[in-house]
Amino acid sequence: MKNNFEKDGIVLLNKVKGVSSFGAINHLKRIVGAKKVGHTGTLDPMAEGVIMVLINNATKFSDDLMKRDKEYYVEMELGYETDSYDLEGTIVKEFTGKIEIDDEKIKEVINSFLGKIEQIPPMYSAIKIDGKKLYDLARKGIELERKPRKVEVKKLREIKILRNEKIKISFFVEVSSGTYIRSLVRDIGEKLGVFATMTRLVRTKIDQFVIEDAVTIDELEQKFLKFDKNEEKNLEKLEKLENLGYFAEIEYVLEYLGINVSNEKYEKLKNGMTVLTSHKKFENISKKFGKKIIVLPEQKYKIYVRDRRTQAKVFRGIVKVVKVTEDRIYLKRDKYFL
C-alpha cells in the first residue's frame, strides 16, 4: 500500500495573506502526499484567495487552465502611488492638495475601464524581458519600457466609497487572464488625476470555481495532520480529500466536450496511432446540446470507452483533432492519456 495520493485533479486552495504562492502550494503537496503539484496562476504574498492547485498529472493542463477568467475583490486608496502599485512598495507620487471628486465621478471613471483595454504591466511582476524577470530588475532600481497588453475587464460590481482621512474604494472585478489589478488601480488613479494604490486584493473566483469552496492550509492540516505511520490510516486520510469535497478529478475540471470511442480505437490511440471517426459522431453531440458543433484541427475532446465488464462509460483521456476532411475526422492522443 502506498502513502501517495495518486489521482489526477485539482484542490482549490484559499491562500492567506503574507504567504508566497509557492510556499502554500508546496505545503499542500506535503500534506496530501502528491507526487507533483502545479498551478494556474500565482498570487503575490500580500494577495489572498483562490489558487487552483493541480495534483499529479493534472499539471499537464496548466496552460489550458491558466487562460480562464478570474474575479477579484479590490481595495484601493486615492492620493498616492507606489513603485509597485501596492502597499509593498515605496511612495513615488503623492497628491498634495485636497481631493474634491464626488462619488458619481469616481464610479464613472472606474466603469470607464469596462471592456477591452490596453494595460502596461507593473515593473514588479514576473514577466521576463531578455530572460530577466521584471521584479528582479525593479529591486535593483532598473525600470524598462514595457509593451502594452490587451486585456478585458468583463464585469464591475459593488463599487463602494468610504471617506475618512483618505478616500478608500472597494469593488469586485471580473477580468480576462493576464490582467494586472495593480495596474488597473494605478490607471484609475491616473485618470482621476490624484493617483491611487491597491491596498488589498482577494481572488474570489477562477472560472466557475469560487472561494467559498476553497480550503486553507490550516484547515487541511486540521483534517489531515501529519501522515500516520500506519499505512491504512494514511489511505483513509487520502480518501477524505475527496469525501470532504476538497478534490475534483481532472475529468470534471476540463470543459472539453466528450466523445465515445471503441475499445479497439482506444488501444490504437494509446499506442500513438491516428484513428478516424465520422462526422456523424459530432452531429450526435450537436443534437444533444442543441447547437451545431464545428470540428476544426487542434480542437480537444475528452474520450470515453465502454467498460467491457460493467458496460459503464469510463473517461480515458484527451484526444486532439489533427485533420478534418469532407467525410472523416482524424484524432490522435493528447499529452494526457490513461
N, C-alpha and C positions, 0 to 999 in steps of 0.2 A: 504493500500500500504506500502511495506517495503523499508527501506533505504539500505539494504544489497544487494551486488552483489551475486547472488545465483548459477550461473552456475559454472561448474567444468572445469578447464583447466589451461593454463599457461599464464603468462605475461613474456616476455623476457626483463629482466632488465639490463641496462648498468650501472654497479656500478662505481662510480668515486673514484679516489684515496683519501685516508685519512679517508674513512668512513668504518665502520665494515659492513660485510655482513648482520648480524642480525639486525643492526640498519636500513640499507636500506630496508630490507625485511619487517620489522615491520612498517616502514614509509609508504611503498606501501600499506600494509594492511589497514592502517587508511585512506589513500586517497581513495582507491577503495571501502572500506566498506565490505571487505571479512570476512566471518566467521572464516576461517582458512587459514593459509599460510604455505608453506614448501619450500624446495629447493632440488636441485640435486647435491649439492656441493658448498661450500662457497669459497670465495676468501679472502686472507689476506688483512688488511686495506691498505697496500701500493700497492696492485694489483688493476687493473681496469678490466672492461669488463663484459662479459655476465654471468648472473646468471639466470637459469631457475626457476622462482618462481611459485610454484604450488598453485593454488587457490582452496579453499574449498575441496571437496572430491578427487580432483586430488592428494592431499597429500598421498593418499593410494598407489600411484605409485612411490614414492620416490626411493625405492630400484631398481625398474626396470629401471628408467630413469637415475639413478646415474651411471650406467655402460657404458654409451655412450662415444665414443671417443671425445677428445677435442683438439682444436688448440689454440696456444698462439703465441703472438709476444713477443720476449725476447730481452732485452738489458743487456749487461754484461761488466765488466771491468776486465782486466788482472792485476796481480801484487799483489793482496792481497785477503785474505779470512776472513770472519767474522764468529762469532759463530752461527749466524742464516742463513748464506749463502746469506744474502741480506743486503741492506743498513740500516736496522733496528738494526742490531747487532753491536758488538764491534770487531774491527780487532784483530784477534788472530794469523794470519800468514801473513808474508809480504816478497815478493821477493825483495832483496836489490840491485841486480845487474841490468844491462841493459838487457831488454828483446829483444833478437835477434831471433825472429821466423818470417819467411816470411809468406805472406798471404796464399800461397798454403798449407803450413804445417798446419796452423790454420784450414783451411777448411777441410783438410784431417782428422784431429783429430775430428772435430765436426761431420763429416759424418761417422766416425767410430762407432758412437753410434746408427746408424740406425739399426733397427731390435729388437729382444728380448734381453733384458739386465737385469742384477740384479742391484738393487738400494737400498742403505741404506737410510731410511727416515731421515730427519733432526731432531735434538732434539727439535727444535722449530716447532712442529707440534701437531695436536690434537689427534694423536694416543695414545691409552691407553695401559699401561703395568701395570698389577696388579691393575687395576682400577684407575690409576693415569695418567692424561694427561701429555705427554712429555714436553709440553711448560711450564707447572706449575713447573715441576722439573728443567727444564733448567733455569728458572728465579731464582731458589734457588742455582744455581751453581752445580746442580747434573746432571751428564751425565751417562746414562745407555747404555749397549750394545744393539743395535737394529739388528734384523734379516734382511738380505737382502730380498727384494721383487722382484718378476719377473714382469716386465712391458715391454711395447713395444713402441719404437719410430718409428712411421709409415712413416712420411714424414719430410723432412727438405728442406726449400727453402729460397731463397733471403738472403743468408749469406753476410753480409756487414761488412767491417773492416775499422775503422777510426783511424788514427794515429795522435794524438796530444801529450799532456803531458802524457796521458795514452793511452793504446790501448783499444778502445771500439769496441764491436762486437754486431751486431744485426742479428736476423733471425726469421723465422716462423717455428714452430714445431707442428706436429700433433702426439698426443700420446694416449695410452690407458688410461682408467680411473684408477686413483690411482697413476699416475706418478707425482713425485715432480720435478718441473722445477728448483727450487733452488738447489736440489741435482744434477740434470743433469749439471747445470752450474759449480757447485763445482767440479764434476768429470771431466769435460772438462779441468778446470784449473789444476787439479791434473795430468792429462795425458800430458798436455803441460809442466808441471814441473814448473809453475810460479804462481800458484794459480789464482782463479777467484771469483768474487762476482756478483750476479744478481743485477742490478740497476733499472730495470723496467720490469713489467710483465702485459700484456694485454691479457685476454682470448677473442679470436676473434670468436670462434665457438664452439658450443656443438652439435655434430652430424650434422644435416642439418640446425640448427638454427644459424644465423650469426649476428655479432654485428651491421651490417647496419640496421637490423630490430628491434634492441633493443631500449628501451626508458629509459631515465634518470629520476630520481626522480623529478628534476627541470622541465623537460618537462611535466611530468604528472601533477605536481602542476599547471603549467600554463594553462593546458587544463581543469582541474577539480576544481582547487582551493579548498575551503572548501565546505562541503556539505551544501546546502541551506536548510533553514527551510521549504521551500515549497517542499513537497514530490514529486510532479510531476516533478519539476526541477531536483531533485535527480535522478529520474528514467531516465530522458533524459541523464544525465551525465553518468550513468551506461551503457546505450546503446552506448555512444560514445566510450567506451573502446573497443568494438568490431568493430564499424564502422571505427575507426582510425587505425585498424589493430594491436592494442597492445595486443589483447587477442586471443588465439586459444583454441577451445574446445578440451577436452581430446580425443575425437574420432579421431581427426586429428593429434594428437601428438603421439599416440601409433602406433607401427609398426606391430602389430599382424595382421594376415590375418582375413578376415571376413567370417562368415557363416550365412546362414538363418535358422531360426527355426520357427516352427508353433507357433501360439498364445497359444495353449494348452501346448506345451513343455515349452514355456517361463514361463507360470504360475507355472508349476511344478518346474522349476529351481529356480524361485523366492521364492518358499516355501521350498527351500533347498533339493529338491529331485534330484536324479540322473536320467538323461534321456539317452536313447540310440539313436544313429543315425547310418547310414550305411557308409561304405567306399566310396559308390558312390558319396556322397556329397563332399568328399575331392578329388575324382577323377575329379569332375567338376571344382574344384579350380585349379587342376593341368593343365587341358586343357586351362583354362583362362589365366594362367601365362606361359604356355609353358614349365613347368618343373614339375617333379614328386614331390608331397608333401608326405613326410613320416610322418605319425602321430605317436607320441610317448607319453607315460604318462608324465604329468607335463607341456606339451605344453599349451599355452593360445591362445584363439581366441576371436575376437570381435563378438558379435552376433547381428543380425538384425531381426526384426519382422515386418511383413506386417501390416500397419495400416488398420483396417477394414473399416474405413470411406473413407480415401483418396487413399488407396492401395499403398502408398509410403512406402519404407523400412525405418525403424526407428532404430537407434542404441540404444541398451538396456543394454549394459554392457559387462563384460568379463566372459568367461567360461574357465574351465581347464579340460584337458583330465585326467581322473582318472584311466582308464583301456582301453586296446586295445586287442580285440580278433580277431579271423580269420574273423568273419562276422559282428562284432559290435564295435562301439566306444562309451565309456561311458563318459558323460560330467556332470560337476557339476559347479554351480555358483562360481565365484571367489569373492574376497573381494569387488570389485567394481561392483555393480549391481543396475540397476534403476527399 
